[in-house]
Amino acid sequence: MKAALMSLGSKSSLMTMESMRKYFDAVDSVNIKNVEVTLGSKGLSILYDGKPLQKYDCIYAKGSFRYAPLLRSITTAFYDTAYMPIKPNTFTIGHDKLLTHLALQYYKIPMPNTYILSTVSAAKKILGKVKYPIILKFPQGTQGKGVMFADSFAAASSMLDAIETLKQPFLIQEYVETGGSDIRAIVVGDKVVAAMKRKAAGEEKRANIHAGGKGEPIVLDAHTKKIAVNTAKSIGAEICAVDILETAKGPAVIEANISPGLQGITAITKIDIADKIAKYLYEKTKEFSEKGKKTETTKMFTDLGVSAGNGEEQQIVTNLDFRSERILLPKIITKLAKFDEKEDVVIKAKEGKVSLEKY
């Protein structure tokens, strides 16, 4: 099977690609920056370095929020023909905190109280009702960027005046005191494969490793694991990082990241996360491929009026295809008989009749 890792070529992507090469027959690195999407009345086409992107059994596409529209277009084009662990609309949802929190709310995932606002005047009315401190977030951003902390009405109001010049929606979220710590869990399929507890450095409120935070390995309880897995499912991602706060009321999700960094958490937990991702991609690609073959075979049987897989002898009427004095059996017959080219067979023949059976 052949796979492609479509990314910006980060260290985490390179780690994953090397692990994928242990399972797949071939793995190509596809740089998002060199991908072109062509839309027209005849359909959608994907070009890479000016040429049609070749066919793959598996495509793992990931990248920053700046490439979300492109990633969604690419996934839309190949989602039905190749296994892809992230749904097309997930690139829109997962790279937008507004849409992510809406998805969390819809699926009843616990999270801090969050207000989605588009005007500063509306926000200032909220500022008079909330308890301080609070968090202000822009819809897009990674590694803790675009996240601000306000410990008073005056501080928040000043930040809003600055935000107003950007003319974009934003979130106000209640601040949950956790001593500057949070949990990052890596979800692969229906499992949490690794988790770490992060602690913010100094006066910093963000616990992100990229913001100077320190981490330590942690084993999550079953309830927290379920919340992490359900968070990934709520946004349509089979591979995802979920950030969680430990509150007095239980775990609360603050963010989901569909293109997480692996270096920090791999070093801290000593778990080969890239290998777990690669193995999962391989197993799911096999399932996807087998499902596609079964669907194709079933359709072929249906078109010919033949019942597949019931164990009864089937019969079709067709012409013989002679190749170099040999008879080539119709594909449907080999499918029904389930012969393997490595197995020996007994061939019986007399005038007007030929039969084959496994030895």
Secondary structure, DSSP 8 states (H G I E B T S, - for coil): -EEEEEE---HHHHHHHHHHTTTSSEEEEEEGGGEEEEEETTEEEEEETTEE----SEEEE---GGGHHHHHHHHHHHTTTSB-SB-TTHHHHHT-HHHHHHHHHHTT-----EEEES-HHHHHHHHTTS-SSEEEE-SS-STTTTEEEESSHHHHHHHHHHHHTT---EEEEE---SSSEEEEEEEETTEEEEEEEEE--TT-----GGGT-EEEE----HHHHHHHHHHHHHHTBSEEEEEEEEETTEEEEEEEESS---HHHHHHH---HHHHHHHHHHHHHHHHHHHHHHHHHHHHHHHHT---SSSS--------EEETTEEE--HHHHHHHT--TTS-EEEEEETTEEEEEE-
